[in-house]
Amino acid sequence: VKYELREIGIHILICSASFVDADGESRNMRKFFKFNVSNPLSMKSKSHTLAPGTAHEAVIVETQVQNSTTGALFLNLVKFNPAQGLAVDD
């Protein structure tokens, strides 16, 4: 089972099974799994204006990404998507 959880906090997964036992009786079984969902990454952003008021004015965006989990995380790609009307120089 794969399901994206968008809400941070405590969740409960309920698994149930219906079956017929050896005596031919219909039976039900339920199991509850309680778990916490947290955001794996913490991000903080700052912007800096270089040469304000000149023809060479530029804005630099600094973003710090921190692993909030107890395990290792590996990022394959970090991409900045600018707002409409802005451009990115890599």
NORRAFEN-V872727 format. One record per backbone hydrogen bond with DSSP energy under -0.5 kcal/mol. NH is the residue of the N-H (numbers start at 1). CO is the residue of the C=O. E is the energy in kcal/mol with one decimal. If there is no record, write none. Layout:
BEGIN
nh co e
NH CO E
NH CO E
END
This chain:
BEGIN
nh co e
5 3 -0.5
6 4 -0.5
8 6 -0.5
9 37 -2.3
11 35 -3.2
13 33 -3.1
14 12 -0.5
15 13 -0.6
15 31 -2.9
17 29 -2.6
19 27 -2.6
21 19 -0.5
21 25 -2.6
24 21 -2.0
27 19 -3.9
29 17 -2.5
31 15 -2.9
33 13 -2.7
35 11 -2.6
37 9 -2.7
38 36 -0.5
40 38 -0.5
42 66 -2.7
44 64 -2.0
46 62 -2.8
48 60 -2.9
50 48 -0.5
50 58 -3.4
54 51 -1.5
57 54 -1.3
58 50 -2.0
60 48 -3.3
62 46 -3.2
62 60 -0.5
63 61 -0.5
64 44 -3.2
65 63 -0.5
66 42 -2.8
66 64 -0.5
68 40 -2.9
68 66 -0.5
69 40 -0.6
76 74 -0.5
81 79 -0.6
82 80 -0.7
86 83 -2.0
90 88 -0.6
END
